[in-house]
Amino acid sequence: MRNDMRALRQGKGLSQQDLGEALGVSRQTVNAIEQSRYDPSLPLAIRIARYFGTTVEGMFHVDGC
């Protein structure tokens, strides 16, 4: 699932480690989500969207839908 997390994170001047700490996940999890290798759980997707002031639908883009 494509997402805008990397661009939004970089726009805030955050490292993957910083974002992971803010969200309660590891840097590796942040990296995997940004690389579209891991789809976050719904609760995590909601935390990510709220952190960046957007919606889950605005943050994550399902291909083919």
PDBQT receptor file of N, H, CA, C and O in Angstrom, charges set to zero:
ATOM      1  N   MET A   1       0.848  -1.164   0.000  1.00  0.00    +0.000 N 
ATOM      2  CA  MET A   1       0.000   0.000   0.000  1.00  0.00    +0.000 C 
ATOM      3  C   MET A   1       0.902   1.238   0.000  1.00  0.00    +0.000 C 
ATOM      4  O   MET A   1       1.746   1.403   0.880  1.00  0.00    +0.000 OA
ATOM      5  N   ARG A   2       0.714   2.089  -0.981  1.00  0.00    +0.000 N 
ATOM      6  H   ARG A   2       0.028   1.955  -1.696  1.00  0.00    +0.000 HD
ATOM      7  CA  ARG A   2       1.506   3.313  -1.062  1.00  0.00    +0.000 C 
ATOM      8  C   ARG A   2       1.094   4.266   0.056  1.00  0.00    +0.000 C 
ATOM      9  O   ARG A   2      -0.029   4.214   0.556  1.00  0.00    +0.000 OA
ATOM     10  N   ASN A   3       2.033   5.140   0.439  1.00  0.00    +0.000 N 
ATOM     11  H   ASN A   3       2.946   5.182   0.033  1.00  0.00    +0.000 HD
ATOM     12  CA  ASN A   3       1.712   6.112   1.477  1.00  0.00    +0.000 C 
ATOM     13  C   ASN A   3       2.602   7.345   1.333  1.00  0.00    +0.000 C 
ATOM     14  O   ASN A   3       3.593   7.341   0.603  1.00  0.00    +0.000 OA
ATOM     15  N   ASP A   4       2.221   8.384   2.043  1.00  0.00    +0.000 N 
ATOM     16  H   ASP A   4       1.415   8.388   2.636  1.00  0.00    +0.000 HD
ATOM     17  CA  ASP A   4       2.935   9.664   1.994  1.00  0.00    +0.000 C 
ATOM     18  C   ASP A   4       3.788   9.899   3.239  1.00  0.00    +0.000 C 
ATOM     19  O   ASP A   4       4.194  11.030   3.507  1.00  0.00    +0.000 OA
ATOM     20  N   MET A   5       4.060   8.848   3.992  1.00  0.00    +0.000 N 
ATOM     21  H   MET A   5       3.731   7.930   3.773  1.00  0.00    +0.000 HD
ATOM     22  CA  MET A   5       4.711   9.019   5.283  1.00  0.00    +0.000 C 
ATOM     23  C   MET A   5       6.116   9.598   5.169  1.00  0.00    +0.000 C 
ATOM     24  O   MET A   5       6.475  10.482   5.947  1.00  0.00    +0.000 OA
ATOM     25  N   ARG A   6       6.903   9.133   4.238  1.00  0.00    +0.000 N 
ATOM     26  H   ARG A   6       6.611   8.415   3.606  1.00  0.00    +0.000 HD
ATOM     27  CA  ARG A   6       8.280   9.634   4.114  1.00  0.00    +0.000 C 
ATOM     28  C   ARG A   6       8.292  11.138   3.841  1.00  0.00    +0.000 C 
ATOM     29  O   ARG A   6       9.015  11.884   4.501  1.00  0.00    +0.000 OA
ATOM     30  N   ALA A   7       7.496  11.578   2.873  1.00  0.00    +0.000 N 
ATOM     31  H   ALA A   7       6.909  10.972   2.338  1.00  0.00    +0.000 HD
ATOM     32  CA  ALA A   7       7.474  13.002   2.526  1.00  0.00    +0.000 C 
ATOM     33  C   ALA A   7       7.007  13.849   3.705  1.00  0.00    +0.000 C 
ATOM     34  O   ALA A   7       7.573  14.909   3.972  1.00  0.00    +0.000 OA
ATOM     35  N   LEU A   8       5.985  13.388   4.407  1.00  0.00    +0.000 N 
ATOM     36  H   LEU A   8       5.525  12.526   4.190  1.00  0.00    +0.000 HD
ATOM     37  CA  LEU A   8       5.489  14.144   5.553  1.00  0.00    +0.000 C 
ATOM     38  C   LEU A   8       6.504  14.151   6.691  1.00  0.00    +0.000 C 
ATOM     39  O   LEU A   8       6.694  15.176   7.345  1.00  0.00    +0.000 OA
ATOM     40  N   ARG A   9       7.150  13.024   6.930  1.00  0.00    +0.000 N 
ATOM     41  H   ARG A   9       6.995  12.191   6.398  1.00  0.00    +0.000 HD
ATOM     42  CA  ARG A   9       8.173  12.942   7.977  1.00  0.00    +0.000 C 
ATOM     43  C   ARG A   9       9.333  13.884   7.669  1.00  0.00    +0.000 C 
ATOM     44  O   ARG A   9       9.777  14.639   8.533  1.00  0.00    +0.000 OA
ATOM     45  N   GLN A  10       9.816  13.832   6.431  1.00  0.00    +0.000 N 
ATOM     46  H   GLN A  10       9.454  13.218   5.729  1.00  0.00    +0.000 HD
ATOM     47  CA  GLN A  10      10.928  14.689   6.042  1.00  0.00    +0.000 C 
ATOM     48  C   GLN A  10      10.530  16.164   6.089  1.00  0.00    +0.000 C 
ATOM     49  O   GLN A  10      11.339  17.022   6.443  1.00  0.00    +0.000 OA
ATOM     50  N   GLY A  11       9.286  16.450   5.732  1.00  0.00    +0.000 N 
ATOM     51  H   GLY A  11       8.629  15.754   5.444  1.00  0.00    +0.000 HD
ATOM     52  CA  GLY A  11       8.794  17.823   5.793  1.00  0.00    +0.000 C 
ATOM     53  C   GLY A  11       8.804  18.394   7.204  1.00  0.00    +0.000 C 
ATOM     54  O   GLY A  11       8.940  19.603   7.391  1.00  0.00    +0.000 OA
ATOM     55  N   LYS A  12       8.661  17.528   8.184  1.00  0.00    +0.000 N 
ATOM     56  H   LYS A  12       8.551  16.546   8.032  1.00  0.00    +0.000 HD
ATOM     57  CA  LYS A  12       8.718  17.953   9.589  1.00  0.00    +0.000 C 
ATOM     58  C   LYS A  12      10.132  17.902  10.144  1.00  0.00    +0.000 C 
ATOM     59  O   LYS A  12      10.360  18.247  11.303  1.00  0.00    +0.000 OA
ATOM     60  N   GLY A  13      11.088  17.471   9.316  1.00  0.00    +0.000 N 
ATOM     61  H   GLY A  13      10.903  17.191   8.375  1.00  0.00    +0.000 HD
ATOM     62  CA  GLY A  13      12.470  17.400   9.764  1.00  0.00    +0.000 C 
ATOM     63  C   GLY A  13      12.734  16.288  10.762  1.00  0.00    +0.000 C 
ATOM     64  O   GLY A  13      13.634  16.401  11.594  1.00  0.00    +0.000 OA
ATOM     65  N   LEU A  14      11.958  15.217  10.689  1.00  0.00    +0.000 N 
ATOM     66  H   LEU A  14      11.226  15.125  10.013  1.00  0.00    +0.000 HD
ATOM     67  CA  LEU A  14      12.086  14.103  11.627  1.00  0.00    +0.000 C 
ATOM     68  C   LEU A  14      12.893  12.964  11.033  1.00  0.00    +0.000 C 
ATOM     69  O   LEU A  14      12.833  12.709   9.831  1.00  0.00    +0.000 OA
ATOM     70  N   SER A  15      13.638  12.291  11.871  1.00  0.00    +0.000 N 
ATOM     71  H   SER A  15      13.687  12.499  12.848  1.00  0.00    +0.000 HD
ATOM     72  CA  SER A  15      14.290  11.045  11.454  1.00  0.00    +0.000 C 
ATOM     73  C   SER A  15      13.280   9.907  11.623  1.00  0.00    +0.000 C 
ATOM     74  O   SER A  15      12.247  10.071  12.272  1.00  0.00    +0.000 OA
ATOM     75  N   GLN A  16      13.591   8.767  11.036  1.00  0.00    +0.000 N 
ATOM     76  H   GLN A  16      14.430   8.634  10.508  1.00  0.00    +0.000 HD
ATOM     77  CA  GLN A  16      12.736   7.600  11.239  1.00  0.00    +0.000 C 
ATOM     78  C   GLN A  16      12.688   7.236  12.718  1.00  0.00    +0.000 C 
ATOM     79  O   GLN A  16      11.644   6.830  13.227  1.00  0.00    +0.000 OA
ATOM     80  N   GLN A  17      13.812   7.378  13.404  1.00  0.00    +0.000 N 
ATOM     81  H   GLN A  17      14.661   7.707  12.990  1.00  0.00    +0.000 HD
ATOM     82  CA  GLN A  17      13.867   7.089  14.845  1.00  0.00    +0.000 C 
ATOM     83  C   GLN A  17      12.933   8.013  15.617  1.00  0.00    +0.000 C 
ATOM     84  O   GLN A  17      12.191   7.565  16.491  1.00  0.00    +0.000 OA
ATOM     85  N   ASP A  18      12.971   9.314  15.291  1.00  0.00    +0.000 N 
ATOM     86  H   ASP A  18      13.573   9.679  14.581  1.00  0.00    +0.000 HD
ATOM     87  CA  ASP A  18      12.106  10.290  15.965  1.00  0.00    +0.000 C 
ATOM     88  C   ASP A  18      10.636   9.930  15.783  1.00  0.00    +0.000 C 
ATOM     89  O   ASP A  18       9.864   9.932  16.742  1.00  0.00    +0.000 OA
ATOM     90  N   LEU A  19      10.255   9.620  14.546  1.00  0.00    +0.000 N 
ATOM     91  H   LEU A  19      10.882   9.618  13.767  1.00  0.00    +0.000 HD
ATOM     92  CA  LEU A  19       8.861   9.290  14.268  1.00  0.00    +0.000 C 
ATOM     93  C   LEU A  19       8.466   7.998  14.966  1.00  0.00    +0.000 C 
ATOM     94  O   LEU A  19       7.382   7.907  15.542  1.00  0.00    +0.000 OA
ATOM     95  N   GLY A  20       9.332   7.010  14.919  1.00  0.00    +0.000 N 
ATOM     96  H   GLY A  20      10.213   7.084  14.451  1.00  0.00    +0.000 HD
ATOM     97  CA  GLY A  20       9.039   5.750  15.596  1.00  0.00    +0.000 C 
ATOM     98  C   GLY A  20       8.782   5.955  17.080  1.00  0.00    +0.000 C 
ATOM     99  O   GLY A  20       7.843   5.386  17.637  1.00  0.00    +0.000 OA
ATOM    100  N   GLU A  21       9.614   6.765  17.720  1.00  0.00    +0.000 N 
ATOM    101  H   GLU A  21      10.377   7.227  17.268  1.00  0.00    +0.000 HD
ATOM    102  CA  GLU A  21       9.433   7.042  19.146  1.00  0.00    +0.000 C 
ATOM    103  C   GLU A  21       8.108   7.750  19.403  1.00  0.00    +0.000 C 
ATOM    104  O   GLU A  21       7.427   7.450  20.383  1.00  0.00    +0.000 OA
ATOM    105  N   ALA A  22       7.738   8.681  18.538  1.00  0.00    +0.000 N 
ATOM    106  H   ALA A  22       8.292   8.925  17.742  1.00  0.00    +0.000 HD
ATOM    107  CA  ALA A  22       6.477   9.405  18.698  1.00  0.00    +0.000 C 
ATOM    108  C   ALA A  22       5.271   8.484  18.529  1.00  0.00    +0.000 C 
ATOM    109  O   ALA A  22       4.234   8.685  19.161  1.00  0.00    +0.000 OA
ATOM    110  N   LEU A  23       5.415   7.473  17.671  1.00  0.00    +0.000 N 
ATOM    111  H   LEU A  23       6.258   7.310  17.158  1.00  0.00    +0.000 HD
ATOM    112  CA  LEU A  23       4.308   6.561  17.384  1.00  0.00    +0.000 C 
ATOM    113  C   LEU A  23       4.331   5.302  18.244  1.00  0.00    +0.000 C 
ATOM    114  O   LEU A  23       3.363   4.541  18.257  1.00  0.00    +0.000 OA
ATOM    115  N   GLY A  24       5.425   5.079  18.958  1.00  0.00    +0.000 N 
ATOM    116  H   GLY A  24       6.211   5.697  18.947  1.00  0.00    +0.000 HD
ATOM    117  CA  GLY A  24       5.534   3.878  19.783  1.00  0.00    +0.000 C 
ATOM    118  C   GLY A  24       5.907   2.634  19.007  1.00  0.00    +0.000 C 
ATOM    119  O   GLY A  24       5.533   1.523  19.384  1.00  0.00    +0.000 OA
ATOM    120  N   VAL A  25       6.655   2.819  17.904  1.00  0.00    +0.000 N 
ATOM    121  H   VAL A  25       6.959   3.722  17.598  1.00  0.00    +0.000 HD
ATOM    122  CA  VAL A  25       7.125   1.689  17.098  1.00  0.00    +0.000 C 
ATOM    123  C   VAL A  25       8.619   1.859  16.839  1.00  0.00    +0.000 C 
ATOM    124  O   VAL A  25       9.192   2.907  17.138  1.00  0.00    +0.000 OA
ATOM    125  N   SER A  26       9.238   0.838  16.289  1.00  0.00    +0.000 N 
ATOM    126  H   SER A  26       8.773  -0.013  16.046  1.00  0.00    +0.000 HD
ATOM    127  CA  SER A  26      10.673   0.898  16.017  1.00  0.00    +0.000 C 
ATOM    128  C   SER A  26      10.973   1.681  14.738  1.00  0.00    +0.000 C 
ATOM    129  O   SER A  26      10.097   1.900  13.902  1.00  0.00    +0.000 OA
ATOM    130  N   ARG A  27      12.222   2.091  14.614  1.00  0.00    +0.000 N 
ATOM    131  H   ARG A  27      12.933   1.913  15.293  1.00  0.00    +0.000 HD
ATOM    132  CA  ARG A  27      12.684   2.738  13.383  1.00  0.00    +0.000 C 
ATOM    133  C   ARG A  27      12.499   1.790  12.209  1.00  0.00    +0.000 C 
ATOM    134  O   ARG A  27      12.160   2.221  11.107  1.00  0.00    +0.000 OA
ATOM    135  N   GLN A  28      12.720   0.505  12.439  1.00  0.00    +0.000 N 
ATOM    136  H   GLN A  28      12.996   0.154  13.334  1.00  0.00    +0.000 HD
ATOM    137  CA  GLN A  28      12.577  -0.489  11.377  1.00  0.00    +0.000 C 
ATOM    138  C   GLN A  28      11.133  -0.576  10.882  1.00  0.00    +0.000 C 
ATOM    139  O   GLN A  28      10.891  -0.771   9.691  1.00  0.00    +0.000 OA
ATOM    140  N   THR A  29      10.184  -0.430  11.795  1.00  0.00    +0.000 N 
ATOM    141  H   THR A  29      10.381  -0.271  12.762  1.00  0.00    +0.000 HD
ATOM    142  CA  THR A  29       8.775  -0.439  11.393  1.00  0.00    +0.000 C 
ATOM    143  C   THR A  29       8.458   0.775  10.537  1.00  0.00    +0.000 C 
ATOM    144  O   THR A  29       7.777   0.656   9.518  1.00  0.00    +0.000 OA
ATOM    145  N   VAL A  30       8.945   1.936  10.940  1.00  0.00    +0.000 N 
ATOM    146  H   VAL A  30       9.498   2.032  11.767  1.00  0.00    +0.000 HD
ATOM    147  CA  VAL A  30       8.741   3.153  10.143  1.00  0.00    +0.000 C 
ATOM    148  C   VAL A  30       9.322   2.952   8.749  1.00  0.00    +0.000 C 
ATOM    149  O   VAL A  30       8.672   3.269   7.752  1.00  0.00    +0.000 OA
ATOM    150  N   ASN A  31      10.536   2.429   8.674  1.00  0.00    +0.000 N 
ATOM    151  H   ASN A  31      11.064   2.171   9.483  1.00  0.00    +0.000 HD
ATOM    152  CA  ASN A  31      11.182   2.190   7.387  1.00  0.00    +0.000 C 
ATOM    153  C   ASN A  31      10.364   1.229   6.535  1.00  0.00    +0.000 C 
ATOM    154  O   ASN A  31      10.167   1.476   5.346  1.00  0.00    +0.000 OA
ATOM    155  N   ALA A  32       9.888   0.146   7.119  1.00  0.00    +0.000 N 
ATOM    156  H   ALA A  32      10.048  -0.055   8.086  1.00  0.00    +0.000 HD
ATOM    157  CA  ALA A  32       9.118  -0.850   6.368  1.00  0.00    +0.000 C 
ATOM    158  C   ALA A  32       7.812  -0.260   5.839  1.00  0.00    +0.000 C 
ATOM    159  O   ALA A  32       7.406  -0.566   4.718  1.00  0.00    +0.000 OA
ATOM    160  N   ILE A  33       7.152   0.578   6.631  1.00  0.00    +0.000 N 
ATOM    161  H   ILE A  33       7.481   0.827   7.542  1.00  0.00    +0.000 HD
ATOM    162  CA  ILE A  33       5.919   1.222   6.171  1.00  0.00    +0.000 C 
ATOM    163  C   ILE A  33       6.232   2.183   5.031  1.00  0.00    +0.000 C 
ATOM    164  O   ILE A  33       5.530   2.193   4.020  1.00  0.00    +0.000 OA
ATOM    165  N   GLU A  34       7.276   2.989   5.185  1.00  0.00    +0.000 N 
ATOM    166  H   GLU A  34       7.846   2.981   6.006  1.00  0.00    +0.000 HD
ATOM    167  CA  GLU A  34       7.647   3.941   4.134  1.00  0.00    +0.000 C 
ATOM    168  C   GLU A  34       8.003   3.234   2.834  1.00  0.00    +0.000 C 
ATOM    169  O   GLU A  34       7.731   3.762   1.756  1.00  0.00    +0.000 OA
ATOM    170  N   GLN A  35       8.601   2.061   2.912  1.00  0.00    +0.000 N 
ATOM    171  H   GLN A  35       8.822   1.632   3.788  1.00  0.00    +0.000 HD
ATOM    172  CA  GLN A  35       8.996   1.294   1.726  1.00  0.00    +0.000 C 
ATOM    173  C   GLN A  35       7.856   0.430   1.184  1.00  0.00    +0.000 C 
ATOM    174  O   GLN A  35       8.048  -0.314   0.222  1.00  0.00    +0.000 OA
ATOM    175  N   SER A  36       6.674   0.524   1.794  1.00  0.00    +0.000 N 
ATOM    176  H   SER A  36       6.518   1.128   2.575  1.00  0.00    +0.000 HD
ATOM    177  CA  SER A  36       5.497  -0.277   1.414  1.00  0.00    +0.000 C 
ATOM    178  C   SER A  36       5.765  -1.772   1.534  1.00  0.00    +0.000 C 
ATOM    179  O   SER A  36       5.198  -2.571   0.788  1.00  0.00    +0.000 OA
ATOM    180  N   ARG A  37       6.632  -2.152   2.478  1.00  0.00    +0.000 N 
ATOM    181  H   ARG A  37       7.092  -1.504   3.084  1.00  0.00    +0.000 HD
ATOM    182  CA  ARG A  37       6.889  -3.566   2.743  1.00  0.00    +0.000 C 
ATOM    183  C   ARG A  37       6.042  -4.073   3.902  1.00  0.00    +0.000 C 
ATOM    184  O   ARG A  37       5.995  -5.276   4.157  1.00  0.00    +0.000 OA
ATOM    185  N   TYR A  38       5.377  -3.169   4.602  1.00  0.00    +0.000 N 
ATOM    186  H   TYR A  38       5.415  -2.191   4.395  1.00  0.00    +0.000 HD
ATOM    187  CA  TYR A  38       4.570  -3.534   5.761  1.00  0.00    +0.000 C 
ATOM    188  C   TYR A  38       3.356  -2.627   5.798  1.00  0.00    +0.000 C 
ATOM    189  O   TYR A  38       3.484  -1.403   5.756  1.00  0.00    +0.000 OA
ATOM    190  N   ASP A  39       2.179  -3.228   5.877  1.00  0.00    +0.000 N 
ATOM    191  H   ASP A  39       2.075  -4.222   5.911  1.00  0.00    +0.000 HD
ATOM    192  CA  ASP A  39       0.947  -2.461   6.027  1.00  0.00    +0.000 C 
ATOM    193  C   ASP A  39       0.630  -2.374   7.518  1.00  0.00    +0.000 C 
ATOM    194  O   ASP A  39       0.500  -3.403   8.180  1.00  0.00    +0.000 OA
ATOM    195  N   PRO A  40       0.505  -1.170   8.049  1.00  0.00    +0.000 N 
ATOM    196  CA  PRO A  40       0.255  -1.033   9.485  1.00  0.00    +0.000 C 
ATOM    197  C   PRO A  40      -1.131  -1.532   9.869  1.00  0.00    +0.000 C 
ATOM    198  O   PRO A  40      -2.049  -1.566   9.049  1.00  0.00    +0.000 OA
ATOM    199  N   SER A  41      -1.261  -1.914  11.123  1.00  0.00    +0.000 N 
ATOM    200  H   SER A  41      -0.516  -1.886  11.789  1.00  0.00    +0.000 HD
ATOM    201  CA  SER A  41      -2.577  -2.264  11.653  1.00  0.00    +0.000 C 
ATOM    202  C   SER A  41      -3.460  -1.016  11.609  1.00  0.00    +0.000 C 
ATOM    203  O   SER A  41      -2.955   0.100  11.487  1.00  0.00    +0.000 OA
ATOM    204  N   LEU A  42      -4.753  -1.202  11.705  1.00  0.00    +0.000 N 
ATOM    205  H   LEU A  42      -5.163  -2.109  11.804  1.00  0.00    +0.000 HD
ATOM    206  CA  LEU A  42      -5.659  -0.055  11.687  1.00  0.00    +0.000 C 
ATOM    207  C   LEU A  42      -5.361   0.920  12.830  1.00  0.00    +0.000 C 
ATOM    208  O   LEU A  42      -5.314   2.126  12.588  1.00  0.00    +0.000 OA
ATOM    209  N   PRO A  43      -5.159   0.446  14.068  1.00  0.00    +0.000 N 
ATOM    210  CA  PRO A  43      -4.834   1.414  15.130  1.00  0.00    +0.000 C 
ATOM    211  C   PRO A  43      -3.553   2.205  14.849  1.00  0.00    +0.000 C 
ATOM    212  O   PRO A  43      -3.491   3.402  15.131  1.00  0.00    +0.000 OA
ATOM    213  N   LEU A  44      -2.536   1.547  14.299  1.00  0.00    +0.000 N 
ATOM    214  H   LEU A  44      -2.587   0.574  14.070  1.00  0.00    +0.000 HD
ATOM    215  CA  LEU A  44      -1.296   2.260  13.975  1.00  0.00    +0.000 C 
ATOM    216  C   LEU A  44      -1.521   3.229  12.821  1.00  0.00    +0.000 C 
ATOM    217  O   LEU A  44      -1.005   4.346  12.850  1.00  0.00    +0.000 OA
ATOM    218  N   ALA A  45      -2.273   2.828  11.817  1.00  0.00    +0.000 N 
ATOM    219  H   ALA A  45      -2.692   1.920  11.794  1.00  0.00    +0.000 HD
ATOM    220  CA  ALA A  45      -2.568   3.721  10.689  1.00  0.00    +0.000 C 
ATOM    221  C   ALA A  45      -3.292   4.975  11.175  1.00  0.00    +0.000 C 
ATOM    222  O   ALA A  45      -3.024   6.075  10.694  1.00  0.00    +0.000 OA
ATOM    223  N   ILE A  46      -4.198   4.810  12.117  1.00  0.00    +0.000 N 
ATOM    224  H   ILE A  46      -4.416   3.916  12.509  1.00  0.00    +0.000 HD
ATOM    225  CA  ILE A  46      -4.918   5.958  12.678  1.00  0.00    +0.000 C 
ATOM    226  C   ILE A  46      -3.957   6.859  13.444  1.00  0.00    +0.000 C 
ATOM    227  O   ILE A  46      -4.031   8.081  13.314  1.00  0.00    +0.000 OA
ATOM    228  N   ARG A  47      -3.049   6.281  14.245  1.00  0.00    +0.000 N 
ATOM    229  H   ARG A  47      -2.989   5.289  14.351  1.00  0.00    +0.000 HD
ATOM    230  CA  ARG A  47      -2.060   7.084  14.976  1.00  0.00    +0.000 C 
ATOM    231  C   ARG A  47      -1.177   7.872  14.017  1.00  0.00    +0.000 C 
ATOM    232  O   ARG A  47      -0.890   9.046  14.249  1.00  0.00    +0.000 OA
ATOM    233  N   ILE A  48      -0.748   7.221  12.939  1.00  0.00    +0.000 N 
ATOM    234  H   ILE A  48      -0.982   6.267  12.751  1.00  0.00    +0.000 HD
ATOM    235  CA  ILE A  48       0.101   7.892  11.952  1.00  0.00    +0.000 C 
ATOM    236  C   ILE A  48      -0.649   9.067  11.324  1.00  0.00    +0.000 C 
ATOM    237  O   ILE A  48      -0.125  10.177  11.245  1.00  0.00    +0.000 OA
ATOM    238  N   ALA A  49      -1.876   8.811  10.882  1.00  0.00    +0.000 N 
ATOM    239  H   ALA A  49      -2.302   7.909  10.946  1.00  0.00    +0.000 HD
ATOM    240  CA  ALA A  49      -2.666   9.863  10.241  1.00  0.00    +0.000 C 
ATOM    241  C   ALA A  49      -2.899  11.031  11.195  1.00  0.00    +0.000 C 
ATOM    242  O   ALA A  49      -2.753  12.190  10.806  1.00  0.00    +0.000 OA
ATOM    243  N   ARG A  50      -3.256  10.736  12.427  1.00  0.00    +0.000 N 
ATOM    244  H   ARG A  50      -3.375   9.795  12.743  1.00  0.00    +0.000 HD
ATOM    245  CA  ARG A  50      -3.496  11.809  13.405  1.00  0.00    +0.000 C 
ATOM    246  C   ARG A  50      -2.223  12.594  13.685  1.00  0.00    +0.000 C 
ATOM    247  O   ARG A  50      -2.261  13.816  13.830  1.00  0.00    +0.000 OA
ATOM    248  N   TYR A  51      -1.102  11.899  13.760  1.00  0.00    +0.000 N 
ATOM    249  H   TYR A  51      -1.070  10.907  13.641  1.00  0.00    +0.000 HD
ATOM    250  CA  TYR A  51       0.174  12.572  14.019  1.00  0.00    +0.000 C 
ATOM    251  C   TYR A  51       0.451  13.626  12.949  1.00  0.00    +0.000 C 
ATOM    252  O   TYR A  51       0.940  14.715  13.250  1.00  0.00    +0.000 OA
ATOM    253  N   PHE A  52       0.131  13.288  11.689  1.00  0.00    +0.000 N 
ATOM    254  H   PHE A  52      -0.266  12.404  11.445  1.00  0.00    +0.000 HD
ATOM    255  CA  PHE A  52       0.395  14.210  10.589  1.00  0.00    +0.000 C 
ATOM    256  C   PHE A  52      -0.801  15.101  10.252  1.00  0.00    +0.000 C 
ATOM    257  O   PHE A  52      -0.744  15.874   9.295  1.00  0.00    +0.000 OA
ATOM    258  N   GLY A  53      -1.875  15.001  11.023  1.00  0.00    +0.000 N 
ATOM    259  H   GLY A  53      -1.922  14.374  11.800  1.00  0.00    +0.000 HD
ATOM    260  CA  GLY A  53      -3.028  15.874  10.812  1.00  0.00    +0.000 C 
ATOM    261  C   GLY A  53      -3.790  15.585   9.543  1.00  0.00    +0.000 C 
ATOM    262  O   GLY A  53      -4.294  16.499   8.890  1.00  0.00    +0.000 OA
ATOM    263  N   THR A  54      -3.876  14.315   9.189  1.00  0.00    +0.000 N 
ATOM    264  H   THR A  54      -3.467  13.572   9.719  1.00  0.00    +0.000 HD
ATOM    265  CA  THR A  54      -4.609  13.929   7.988  1.00  0.00    +0.000 C 
ATOM    266  C   THR A  54      -5.490  12.726   8.318  1.00  0.00    +0.000 C 
ATOM    267  O   THR A  54      -5.576  12.307   9.472  1.00  0.00    +0.000 OA
ATOM    268  N   THR A  55      -6.134  12.184   7.310  1.00  0.00    +0.000 N 
ATOM    269  H   THR A  55      -6.065  12.525   6.372  1.00  0.00    +0.000 HD
ATOM    270  CA  THR A  55      -6.966  10.994   7.487  1.00  0.00    +0.000 C 
ATOM    271  C   THR A  55      -6.196   9.760   7.045  1.00  0.00    +0.000 C 
ATOM    272  O   THR A  55      -5.181   9.860   6.355  1.00  0.00    +0.000 OA
ATOM    273  N   VAL A  56      -6.688   8.603   7.448  1.00  0.00    +0.000 N 
ATOM    274  H   VAL A  56      -7.513   8.523   8.009  1.00  0.00    +0.000 HD
ATOM    275  CA  VAL A  56      -6.076   7.351   6.994  1.00  0.00    +0.000 C 
ATOM    276  C   VAL A  56      -6.145   7.281   5.472  1.00  0.00    +0.000 C 
ATOM    277  O   VAL A  56      -5.183   6.878   4.819  1.00  0.00    +0.000 OA
ATOM    278  N   GLU A  57      -7.282   7.675   4.913  1.00  0.00    +0.000 N 
ATOM    279  H   GLU A  57      -8.063   8.003   5.444  1.00  0.00    +0.000 HD
ATOM    280  CA  GLU A  57      -7.453   7.642   3.463  1.00  0.00    +0.000 C 
ATOM    281  C   GLU A  57      -6.511   8.617   2.765  1.00  0.00    +0.000 C 
ATOM    282  O   GLU A  57      -6.061   8.354   1.650  1.00  0.00    +0.000 OA
ATOM    283  N   GLY A  58      -6.212   9.732   3.409  1.00  0.00    +0.000 N 
ATOM    284  H   GLY A  58      -6.578   9.946   4.315  1.00  0.00    +0.000 HD
ATOM    285  CA  GLY A  58      -5.295  10.705   2.836  1.00  0.00    +0.000 C 
ATOM    286  C   GLY A  58      -3.839  10.294   2.942  1.00  0.00    +0.000 C 
ATOM    287  O   GLY A  58      -2.999  10.743   2.162  1.00  0.00    +0.000 OA
ATOM    288  N   MET A  59      -3.544   9.444   3.906  1.00  0.00    +0.000 N 
ATOM    289  H   MET A  59      -4.226   9.079   4.540  1.00  0.00    +0.000 HD
ATOM    290  CA  MET A  59      -2.167   9.001   4.145  1.00  0.00    +0.000 C 
ATOM    291  C   MET A  59      -1.808   7.763   3.333  1.00  0.00    +0.000 C 
ATOM    292  O   MET A  59      -0.708   7.668   2.788  1.00  0.00    +0.000 OA
ATOM    293  N   PHE A  60      -2.743   6.812   3.254  1.00  0.00    +0.000 N 
ATOM    294  H   PHE A  60      -3.636   6.890   3.696  1.00  0.00    +0.000 HD
ATOM    295  CA  PHE A  60      -2.470   5.526   2.608  1.00  0.00    +0.000 C 
ATOM    296  C   PHE A  60      -3.316   5.384   1.349  1.00  0.00    +0.000 C 
ATOM    297  O   PHE A  60      -4.494   5.739   1.333  1.00  0.00    +0.000 OA
ATOM    298  N   HIS A  61      -2.698   4.863   0.298  1.00  0.00    +0.000 N 
ATOM    299  H   HIS A  61      -1.741   4.575   0.311  1.00  0.00    +0.000 HD
ATOM    300  CA  HIS A  61      -3.350   4.754  -1.006  1.00  0.00    +0.000 C 
ATOM    301  C   HIS A  61      -3.326   3.295  -1.453  1.00  0.00    +0.000 C 
ATOM    302  O   HIS A  61      -2.261   2.729  -1.701  1.00  0.00    +0.000 OA
ATOM    303  N   VAL A  62      -4.503   2.698  -1.553  1.00  0.00    +0.000 N 
ATOM    304  H   VAL A  62      -5.368   3.158  -1.351  1.00  0.00    +0.000 HD
ATOM    305  CA  VAL A  62      -4.604   1.306  -1.964  1.00  0.00    +0.000 C 
ATOM    306  C   VAL A  62      -4.603   1.256  -3.485  1.00  0.00    +0.000 C 
ATOM    307  O   VAL A  62      -5.461   1.858  -4.131  1.00  0.00    +0.000 OA
ATOM    308  N   ASP A  63      -3.645   0.541  -4.055  1.00  0.00    +0.000 N 
ATOM    309  H   ASP A  63      -2.948   0.052  -3.530  1.00  0.00    +0.000 HD
ATOM    310  CA  ASP A  63      -3.569   0.411  -5.511  1.00  0.00    +0.000 C 
ATOM    311  C   ASP A  63      -4.729  -0.429  -6.028  1.00  0.00    +0.000 C 
ATOM    312  O   ASP A  63      -5.095  -1.436  -5.422  1.00  0.00    +0.000 OA
ATOM    313  N   GLY A  64      -5.300  -0.010  -7.145  1.00  0.00    +0.000 N 
ATOM    314  H   GLY A  64      -5.003   0.809  -7.637  1.00  0.00    +0.000 HD
ATOM    315  CA  GLY A  64      -6.356  -0.778  -7.787  1.00  0.00    +0.000 C 
ATOM    316  C   GLY A  64      -7.741  -0.542  -7.229  1.00  0.00    +0.000 C 
ATOM    317  O   GLY A  64      -8.677  -1.246  -7.608  1.00  0.00    +0.000 OA
ATOM    318  N   CYS A  65      -7.903   0.427  -6.339  1.00  0.00    +0.000 N 
ATOM    319  H   CYS A  65      -7.142   0.998  -6.032  1.00  0.00    +0.000 HD
ATOM    320  CA  CYS A  65      -9.233   0.695  -5.782  1.00  0.00    +0.000 C 
ATOM    321  C   CYS A  65      -9.679   2.090  -6.153  1.00  0.00    +0.000 C 
ATOM    322  O   CYS A  65     -10.775   2.508  -5.778  1.00  0.00    +0.000 OA
TER     323      CYS A  65
